[in-house]
Amino acid sequence: MPFEQGHEHATGRPKNAPNKKIEAIRTAFADLVVGNLDNMQDWLNRAAETQPVKALQIMSDLAQYSLPKLKQVDSKLEMGDSLIQKITIEVNAKRPEDTSDDSLSK
């Protein structure tokens, strides 16, 4: 049931005004994370000992809160008669010596 016209709260919260309860929850959660940064590194190290894939998933999940999300960009390149006939992409990545293929499949 809406307020009657002329009531002091009839217009509600002004546009773009923050919700005080949500802001308090965000602040409390941010304080909790900052207060546990050292513990988080320890927890991640322990998870990586037995489940390295799970540790990577945790890092990936946390990254969305600290890194900007990238947008997909579609591009159409028209070059007509091109001199480019072949493009090769080579990736050289070294694994840590103590990591085997078996430990990554867990």
C-alpha positions as CSV (number, residue, x, y, z in Angstrom):
1,M,0.0,0.0,0.0
2,P,1.7,3.3,-1.1
3,F,1.8,6.4,1.0
4,E,-0.9,9.0,0.5
5,Q,0.1,12.0,-1.6
6,G,1.8,14.7,0.6
7,H,3.2,12.2,3.2
8,E,6.9,13.0,4.0
9,H,8.0,9.5,2.8
10,A,5.8,9.4,-0.3
11,T,8.7,9.9,-2.7
12,G,10.9,7.2,-1.1
13,R,14.7,7.1,-1.3
14,P,16.1,9.7,-3.7
15,K,17.5,8.3,-7.0
16,N,21.2,7.2,-6.7
17,A,21.1,7.5,-2.9
18,P,22.9,4.5,-1.3
19,N,21.0,1.9,0.6
20,K,22.4,2.3,4.2
21,K,22.0,-1.4,5.1
22,I,23.7,-2.7,2.0
23,E,26.5,-0.2,2.4
24,A,27.0,-1.3,6.0
25,I,27.2,-5.0,4.8
26,R,29.7,-4.1,2.1
27,T,31.9,-2.2,4.5
28,A,31.8,-5.0,7.1
29,F,32.7,-7.6,4.4
30,A,35.6,-5.4,3.1
31,D,36.9,-5.1,6.6
32,L,36.7,-8.9,7.1
33,V,38.7,-9.5,3.9
34,V,41.3,-6.9,4.7
35,G,41.7,-8.3,8.2
36,N,42.2,-11.8,6.8
37,L,44.6,-11.2,3.9
38,D,47.5,-13.1,5.6
39,N,45.1,-16.0,6.5
40,M,43.7,-16.1,3.0
41,Q,47.2,-16.7,1.6
42,D,47.8,-19.5,4.1
43,W,44.4,-21.0,3.2
44,L,45.2,-20.8,-0.5
45,N,48.6,-22.5,0.0
46,R,47.0,-25.3,2.0
47,A,44.3,-25.9,-0.7
48,A,47.0,-25.9,-3.4
49,E,48.9,-28.7,-1.6
50,T,46.1,-31.2,-2.1
51,Q,43.9,-29.7,-4.8
52,P,45.9,-27.3,-7.1
53,V,42.9,-27.0,-9.5
54,K,40.7,-25.9,-6.6
55,A,43.2,-23.3,-5.6
56,L,43.3,-21.9,-9.1
57,Q,39.5,-21.8,-9.1
58,I,39.5,-19.9,-5.8
59,M,42.0,-17.4,-7.2
60,S,39.8,-17.0,-10.3
61,D,36.7,-16.5,-8.3
62,L,38.4,-13.8,-6.1
63,A,39.9,-12.0,-9.2
64,Q,36.4,-10.8,-10.2
65,Y,36.4,-8.6,-7.1
66,S,39.7,-7.0,-7.7
67,L,40.3,-6.9,-11.5
68,P,38.1,-5.2,-14.0
69,K,36.1,-7.5,-16.3
70,L,37.2,-7.5,-19.9
71,K,34.6,-7.2,-22.6
72,Q,34.6,-9.4,-25.7
73,V,35.6,-7.4,-28.8
74,D,34.5,-8.5,-32.2
75,S,36.4,-7.1,-35.1
76,K,36.1,-7.5,-38.8
77,L,39.3,-6.9,-40.8
78,E,39.1,-6.6,-44.5
79,M,42.5,-6.4,-46.2
80,G,41.7,-7.3,-49.8
81,D,44.7,-8.8,-51.4
82,S,46.9,-9.4,-48.4
83,L,50.6,-10.2,-48.2
84,I,49.9,-12.1,-45.0
85,Q,49.6,-15.8,-45.8
86,K,50.2,-17.5,-42.4
87,I,50.1,-16.4,-38.8
88,T,51.7,-18.6,-36.2
89,I,51.2,-18.2,-32.4
90,E,53.7,-20.0,-30.2
91,V,53.3,-20.2,-26.4
92,N,56.2,-21.4,-24.3
93,A,55.2,-22.0,-20.7
94,K,57.4,-23.7,-18.1
95,R,55.9,-25.7,-15.3
96,P,57.3,-25.8,-11.8
97,E,59.6,-28.8,-11.6
98,D,57.6,-30.4,-8.7
99,T,54.3,-30.3,-10.6
100,S,53.3,-33.3,-12.6
101,D,50.4,-33.9,-15.0
102,D,48.8,-36.2,-12.4
103,S,48.5,-33.5,-9.8
104,L,46.8,-31.0,-12.2
105,S,44.0,-33.5,-13.1
106,K,42.7,-33.7,-9.5
